Amino acid sequence: MQAGQAYLAKHSHVAVVCGRRREREVNASIYNELIDLEWDTPIGETSACGGDSMMRVEALRAVGGFDARMMAGEEPELCLRIRRHGFKVVRLDCEMTLHDADLQRFCQMWRRFVRAGHADAESVFLQGADSDPAARRRLVSFIVWGGILPAMIVGSVLVVPVVGVFLPVLYLLQWTRIYRARISTTVGRKAALYASACLIGKFAELEGALRYVLNRFLRRKQTRLIEYKST
């Protein structure tokens, strides 16, 4: 808290500060390891924070606070409006909070990815052209890797088998790209685990986006949080 207060007092153009969130039981499962890796984001100016941060009250009021329509992903959407209002979001090089994710099963991690995909789709559809470019990029990414490419592989196997055999190599190339990007900040095993989870997550994120689109088409609202701990 003291570090956040000191930084905000010294930098009037910064409205949001956050630090390093850590998983309490990081060695309890590979899924807890993954979530701890996910939270290890670069230090310095950033685009968004998570649910634990320190914000200037005047900046929060200036943009109208959180968007009550968001089922999840409300912090990145809020940070987008804060940044567009002329403020900055900064991650400090200090410990912030301990989090008890308690991810013990694959289905829990899957539902967490589903919620992330739902949040990105909701943000893009609600904000339209004003939505976060990062959310739009993520939406395109899991549509391509989780939907279009698998459909192309199946279609090619049925029509042009030779092409269908080589298309999966694209997943290997993408895995290698993510692995190399992560190996600079962590050990090989964790980098490989992270790269694998990123690719598997594309399918779950697509499920979340499709769930949002279906609910929107049927004029239904996702009234309950997609909770991974209850699975």
Order of alpha helices (4+ residues) and beta strands (2+ residues): alpha-beta-alpha-beta-beta-alpha-alpha-beta-alpha-alpha-alpha-alpha-alpha-alpha
